[in-house]
Amino acid sequence: MERLTTRQGEHYIVKGDDNQAVIDRLAIYENMMETICKQKHRIEEELEQLRSEKKAKTMKFQQRLGEKMICDRFITMFEFEEQKVASQK
């Protein structure tokens, strides 16, 4: 992945003049985060349904739990990077 920004002091600036490419890249990350959050919510609902059916020890439950943990990890990484940038201001 080619970086479209560079750090200058406490802030990031756009490399070159292609602001549209930066906006498009930002949209990709925002869309990805939105998709991951929706997927996590769907998985949580499915896990709750399986729990209510007393199927918490099934393979399906374990797989969904693993998927939820992956979603949590991605969300945590995005939030960590966002906080890191915010704390540098």
C-alpha positions, -999 to +999 in steps of 0.1 A: +000+000+000+013+034-010+010+060+017-009+091+007+000+111+037+031+120+056+037+132+091+048+167+096+053+176+132+022+168+151+000+165+120-004+145+089-004+161+055-013+149+020+016+139-002+012+157-035-020+173-048-043+143-050-068+151-023-094+129-039-072+098-036-069+105+001-106+110+005-112+077-014-088+059+009-104+073+040-138+061+027-124+026+023-112+025+059-145+040+072-165+015+052-143-014+064-148-003+101-185+001+096-187-034+080-167-050+109-189-033+135-221-045+117-206-080+114-197-081+151-232-070+161-247-098+139-224-123+154-233-112+190-270-116+182-263-151+168-242-160+199-270-149+222-295-170+202-273-200+205-269-194+243-306-192+247-309-225+229-283-240+252-259-246+223-229-227+238-207-258+235-214-265+199-188-261+171-210-234+155-209-214+187-171-217+190-167-206+154-188-175+159-170-167+191-137-168+172-152-146+145-163-121+172-128-121+187-113-113+152-138-084+148-129-072+183-092-072+174-097-052+142-118-027+160-092-024+188-064-018+163-084+009+145-093+026+178-057+024+191-043+041+160-071+067+162-063+074+198-025+075+191-031+102+165-055+122+187-030+121+216-003+136+195-024+168+189 
